[in-house]
């Protein structure tokens, strides 16, 4: 394995330059990119960029290429993809995925399987896929493995504390999935992982500056919230580090519907993609011969004019807006991105969502925004970002 790509955990906890972290993220998201473009977007001197990238070029992590522009030839920087690879494992409530990426951002070797109810079975399937990937690379180990899970993780990002929709508790994820003692494994809440993924997309697509602060609301089977503050994800602090963002289980309807977490009236019981079926049926059980509608089916019906389906999606939008207003007020970040299956129904959800926020105190001020993000890509993409971000933090 190339020594330049060795993960050094003793460096992970050290304080590193914020601009340095942003520089690496920017190169990876926007590659190929010139030194001038980096300097302009980070508001630093071009000489500072050169000083920081020079050792990475000499180590073979970054490469320089000359490309022909419209008016002149440009010298651009990008990560060298062939140096090493990263494995991502997304353990989802319904389905799980395993995939591979490089510092060049390509995703390959993606596969998925239905998530078994027993954690040991699910992790055995994921570990089998990891071993197959390593075998296909002649035994060459990955630089790092990132895992995203639908629940709370411990402060060291090694263990799943509780995944309410799977009813998994105290699972040593990293220990079980680690193929070799020299391979580090980082475990992350899936909403935080999705926030990492969305941050890279926004950095890539923006014309100037970096996306420094936003709230990611991921809605599917449940609702999770990822926080990006100062271009970095926020995970909480102290003994509760790793459980920040569990807003899906805040109460928005006192004495409301039962939730898998044991509470009543949780936000995700009214504003997740999974809640659409009960809202559509009006809390009555399906009639004989009637199946419980899936979210995509409700969206499809709404698109051809079915009133009941449209009303269902509008209700979700209303409840989603109520919760988002609470989150904005509690955190003080005004930009929100929605990801997950809910995005498929965005055309029916957006207007009632915005109306709900406008009714709140947040609606009385300017500057807030809610936009649709990725409906599916943040799953395996988020897990892979966990791996790459953990590695980049040590450079």
N, C-alpha and C positions, 0 to 999 in steps of 0.2 A: 504493500500500500504506500502511496506517495506520502512522505512525512509531512508535506505542506498541508495535507488534509486531515491529519490526526486531530481528533477532538480532544481538547485538553480541559477536563472539568474543573481543574484548579483555577482556571481563568474565568470560568462562567460567572462567578460571583463578584469579580472585581469590577470596580467602577470604570467604565470606558467612556470615551468622549461621545457626547450625544451627536455631535456633527459627524463623528466617525461612523457611528451606527447608521445615521441617515445616508451617509455617502455610500456605504455598502448596499443598503436597501435600494437606493436610487439606481445604482449601476445594475443591480440584478433585475429590477423592475423595468427599466427603460433601455437596457442594452440592445444594440450598441449605442453608446453615448459619448460625446466629446467632453474633454476637460472643461471647455468653455461653458457648455450646457450645464455641467455639474455645478460649476462655480456660480452661475447665475441662479440656478434653482435653490442652492443652499445659502446664497448670499455670503460667499466666502471668496478669497483670492484664488485665482487659478494656480498660483504657486503652492498654495496649501493643498490643493487637490493633487498636484504632482508629487509633493512630498509624501502624501499618504498612500498613493497608489504605487509608488516606486518599489517598495519592498514586496508588495503583493505580486507585482509583475516579475520580479526576480525569483520569487518562490514558485512561479508558474500558476498562481491562482487567477491572475488577470492576464489578458493578452491585449496587444495593440494591433489594430488592423487599419489599413488605408482603404477608404472607399471613395468612389467618385461622386461628388455632389453636383448640384445644378451649376454652380459657378466655380467651385474649386474642390480639390481633393481634401477629405477630412480624415483626421486621425481619431479613431474611436476606441473605446474601452469596452470589454465584455469579460465575463467570467469564462474560464476554460472548462467546458463541460466534461471533457474526457478524463479529468483528474480523478473523480470519484463519483459515488452515487449515494442517494438517500432513499430510505424506504419509509412510506407512510402507511399507517393502518387506521382506518376510520371504523370504529365499532358503533354501528347505528342501531337504533331500536328495532327496525325492520330488516335492513340489509347492511352488510359490512363490506368494505372495500380495502384492497391492498394495492399499492402502486409504487412506482419508482420515479424519481426526478434527479436532475443534476443542478449544478449551480447555473447552468444555462437555461433553467426553467422548463425544460421539456418533461412531459409526463409520459411514461411508458409502462409496459408490463402490468396494466391495470386489470384487476379481476375482482369479482364480487361474489358473495354468497349470502344466503338468508341467515340472519343472526339466530343461532340456537338459543333456547331459553336458559340453558345452563352455561354459566361463564366458562367453566373448564372446557366445554365442548367448543365454544366460540373461539377461545384463545388457542386451542389445539389446531383448529382450522387455519387461523391467522399465522400461527407459528409454522405450520406445514408450508404455507405459501411463501413465507420469508425464507425458509430453507431451500425451497425450489428456486427462488430468485438468486440466492447465493450460489447454488449449484450451477445455474445457467451462466454464471460469471466465473466459472472455474474455481470456485471457492473464495473468490475475492470478497471480503467483508464490506458492508456499507459503512460510510463515514458515521452515520447516526440514524436512529429510527425514531420517528415521531408518531405518536398515537393520540387520536382524539376520541373522547368518550362522552356519552350523554349524561353527565353528572358531575359531581364535585370530586376534585382531586386533592391530594395532600400537598403541603407546602413544598416538599421536595420534588413534586411532579413525577412520582414513581408509582403511586397507588391510587386506585379508584376508591373513594370513600363511600359514595352512595349514588346509584343511578336509579331514580324512582320508577321510570317506565320499564326498566328491565328487572327491577327488584334485586339488583346486585349490590353487595356490600363488602367493603374491606377486601378488595381483590388486588393482589400484588402484580399488577399489569406488567411493569418493566421487567421484573425478575422472570416472569413466565415467558415473555416474548424475546428476551435477550438471547441471541444465538451464540454469543461468545463474550467472555468477561471483558474484552477490549472494546466492545461496542456499547456506546451509551444509548439509553432509551429515555425519551422525554414524553411524559403523559400530560395531556391538556384537555380541559373542558372543550366540547365541540363548538360552543358559541365563541369562545376566545380564539380557537383555531380558525374559525370562519372569519373572525375579525382580522386576523393576520392575512388571510387570503384576500379579503376585500381591500385591505390597505395596499397590498402590492398592486392590485388591478387599478386602484385609483391613482397611485403614484405613476404607474405606467401611462395612464390615459390623460393625466393632467398636463397642461401646457407650461405651467410654472409653479414653483413652490412644491411643498410636500403636504400631504394630508396629515395634519398634526393631531386633530381631535375629532372623534366621531363615536357614536353609539351604534353597535350592530345588533339588530333584533332578528334572531333566527327563529323562524316559526315552521314547525312541521308537526311531528307527533306531540311535541310540547313547545315551550318558548324558552329560549335562553338569550342572554344579553352579553355581548362582548364589548369591552371598553378600550378604546385607543386614545391615550392621552400623551401629548408630546411625541407623537409618532411611535409610541411603544404601548403594548398591551398592558393593562392594569389587572393584576390578579389578587389584589387585597394585600394585607400585611400581617406579620406576626403569625400566630397560630391558625388564623383563618385565611392565610394566603392560599389562593387556589379556589376559593368558593365565591369570589366576587362575581356579580352578574346573574345570580339566581332570581331574577325578577319575575320569572314565569310563575313563581309560587308566592307572589305577593297577593293579598286579598283585595279584589276589586268589587266583589258582591258579598256582603256580610250574610253568613248562613246560606251561601249558594251551593252549587254543585259539589259533590265529593270529588276530591283529587287523589291521585295515587300517592301523593306525599303524606296523606292523612289529614290535610286541612280541608276547608270548604271555601268555595268561591275564588279559587286561584285564577289568576289572569289567563293561564293557558287553557282553562276549561271553557273559555269564551272567545279567545282570539287566536287559537292555533289552527292549523290546517285540519288536525284531527277533530277539533270541536265542531267542524262544519256539519258532520253527520247528525249530531244531536240537535243542533240548531235547525237543520233542515226538517227533521222528523218532529220537532216540537217536543222533545223529551218523551215521546211515546215509543214503545218498542216497535220494530218493523212488523208490518202485517204479514200474515201467512203468504209465503211465496215472494215477499219483498225483501231484497237484500239491503244492507246498510250501505248507503252511497259513499263512494270514495270522493275525496276532494276534487280530483281531476274530472270526475263525472259531473259534479255539481257545476264546475267552471264551464264544462262543455255545454251543459243545458242552459246556463246563463247566457252563453254566447249566441244561442239560437232563439233567445227571447223568453225562456222559461221564467216566469215572475217569481215563483217560489225560490228558485236557485239564486236569482238576483237579490232577493230580500235577505237570503241567508248570508251571502257575501257582504252585503251592506251592513248587516249586524256585526259580522266579524270586523269590518273596518271601523265601526263605531267603538267596539270594545278595545280594538287595537289602539285606536287614537287615545282613549282614556288612559290606558296603561303607559303609552309613550309620553303623554303629557306628564304623568307622575315621575317617570324616569328622568325626563329632561329637568324637571323641577328639583329632583333629588340630587342629580349629578352636576347640573349646570353646564352641560354640553348641548349645543343646539342643533347639531347635524346628526341625522339618523338615517341608517341604511337598513333596508329590510332584505333578508335573504331566506332561502328555504322554499318549500312547496307553495307557500302563500303567494309568492310572486306570480304564479300562474294566473291568479285571479285579480291581479293588480288593477286592471281597468275598472273593476266594480268596487274595489276596496278603497282606492285612493281618495275619492271624494268624501265619503263618510268619515274616513280616518282624519283627514284635514279639518273637517267640520267639528269633530270631537275635540281636537286640539285647540281650535279657535274658540270653543266655549270655555276652555280653561284659562287660567291666568297667563299661561304661556302664549295663548293666542292674542293677548293684549300687547305683546311686545314684538318687535321686528327681529328677523335674523334666523328664525328656526326653519328647518327644512327636513322633509322626509322623502327618500327616493328608493326606488327598487334596485336591488342588487342581483346576485346570482341565485337562481332557483335550485340548482343541484351541484354545481362545480365546487362549492366550498366544502363539500364533504371530504373527499380524498385530497382535494387541493389544500384544505386546512390542515390535515394531518401532515402533509408533506412540508407545508410552511413551518409547522412546529419543529421539524427536524432541521430545516435549513436555517431558521432564525436562531435556534439554539447554537448551531455551529458558528454562524456569523458573529454572534455576541462574544466569541472568544478571540476573534482576529484582531 
